[in-house]
């Protein structure tokens, strides 16, 4: 059994609601968007009329005002398991502060938090936004570690904070937070809006 199938089965055994929310994506490149407080795989984008399509309750829904700056991009993938965490149709629903979604493939298990709606770029606001996102990631990681008994079927774990392009990248403030995060949870933390997958079979 592949690592992908192993983690999928393990998750299914530990989360009762998993089969209601898990989506399997086979495209090499695709995008995730936050829509009304929940993460969705973007089915398609129409730049001519600035719309995008998501699947909600099994039906494709066309939405307007597409913003390419509000996406998390997954590239070079073979097969991805996508699990929305927050939101009405998420694994955990509304309530405690958790990250927006997780996804996994044959190699990695990733935790992702959207903070793309931030508008202020002053140092204090950026710091607070990053701290809030990191705490949401930590809460989700702690829950998954508990539920899975820290068994991720041999997958390497990563965490992502998605912030606006106006945020400084790689500044000392972020570097210090990423180091402290790794020291606490032993998972590398990235501030970026895309994941380039390994795309080789284990």
PyMOL commands that set and color helices and strands:
alter all, ss='L'
color gray80, all
select helices_A, chain A and resi 3-14+18-21+68-70+123-148+172-185
alter helices_A, ss='H'
color red, helices_A
select strands_A, chain A and resi 23-25+30-35+38-46+51-56+59-63+71-75+80-84+101-104+108-115+156-163+188-191+194-196
alter strands_A, ss='S'
color yellow, strands_A
deselect
rebuild
show_as cartoon
